[in-house]
Amino acid sequence: RNRNTVAWRVANGLKRKYVLLLTATPVHNHLEELFNLITLVAPGQLHTAKSFRREHLSRGEKLNPRDPAKLKALVGEVMVRNRRATCGIPFTRRYARTLQVSLGAEEASLYEEVSALVRGHFVSGKPFHRMALQTLQMGLGSSGVAAAGTLEKMAAAQGLEEGLRQLLLSLAARARCIRGGAKEQALLDLLGGTPEPEKAIVFTAFRATLESILAALQARGIPAIAFHGGMSLREKAASLERFERE
């Protein structure tokens, strides 16, 4: 989506007669992302970046075009958009339920201190990149062990002020000491509280959280298998087969 990236320049430089792009979410934050994608498929379809901004974007407005109908017609000549409702795919009816989980005193204290650290460095982006801070905050919301890994990586950065390094290491040590946090306990209660054994899929973005959950389930005698990007194709296939069979 970003024509300033190496990936966009590589795609744009391909010698090709035809090109087909498939994407689930073409635009995240700016209509210029749409311009960049369309330019890869059909150069000149939306003219130049400068004329695109002048003709279709209002000043200060990134998401809503000045002339939706005209832009839709131009884009429609080279892009097919399928929505879920128009694909005729029957989906299982979903019943959503949110479980409220209260953190224990130790977890809550760690959460507040790490969050304060993130806020304090996020605006300046120094000495940590904002992506690292975002990853830390997300890991903190996942589990203590997930946050610990990021804290340790940040502490290993070159040229870090020693006081800050020691703070990161101290927070990491505290995070690793938190076993069976409130969310993990709520999960165990949920899985162990069903009158009839049921299959369940538990999603998490962090491998450390996954490994912690697996260990907790095994300790409870609840059969569990892993499925993650670090596994080989053969290992993934074996996990899927076991899940279907057992």
Phi, psi and omega in degrees: 000337184255114185285356177271357182270159177297320182302316180294319181294324177296312180298320181291333182272356180296135174278109186214154174265321178229153175216137177234124176250136176241130180211146179274324183228091186292327185232128177258301191232353189203138179293340177296336175298322177295318177302316183297319180291316180296324179296327176294320184282315184217085180306131179091350181301322179250022179064216182266165180300320181295314180291328178298314179297319183292320186275328191243344183248137173275155181300128178078000182251120185258331190257330185253119181289155178292327184227077186306317184296316181294316181294321179297321179294317180295315181292323182298341179288339184230000182226136174253127179245119178252125175263157181304320184293337184261000185270349179069024180266121179283125179253146175296138179295134184252136176245110184268140178216132180255129176263125177277126182238127177261129180287148172289171185301316182293316178296316182296319179297315178297317181301314181295318183291317179292320178298321177296321177297316180298312180299320183295333183251352187290318184297313182282334183071013181229146357278008184249144175292146182300326180298321178295321179292321177296318178298319178298315182295320179293319178297321179299323178285344180272304179191163178297318182293330177292319179291325183300317181299317179291319178300320180292322177295318179295323180292337181275000182296145180288144174074017182280140177297135191299321179299320179291321178299316180294325177297315179298317180294322178295316178296321179297317180297318178296320181296321181290337180282346181277106179248139180062055180298178186298320181292320179296320179295320178297322178295314180299318178296321181293313182288327181273355185261004180275135182295326178245138179302131180231149172283146178216146175246127181247121181261139170210148182274353188239128180298322181299320177294319178302313181295323178294319179295317180301314180297319180294319179294317180297323178296330179275356183078020178263115182300135181210147177228154182261155173210113183206171186293343180277357181271153175285166178300322179294319179294320178297316180298321179295320179296315180297318180296319180293321179296318179293319186285316187261000000 
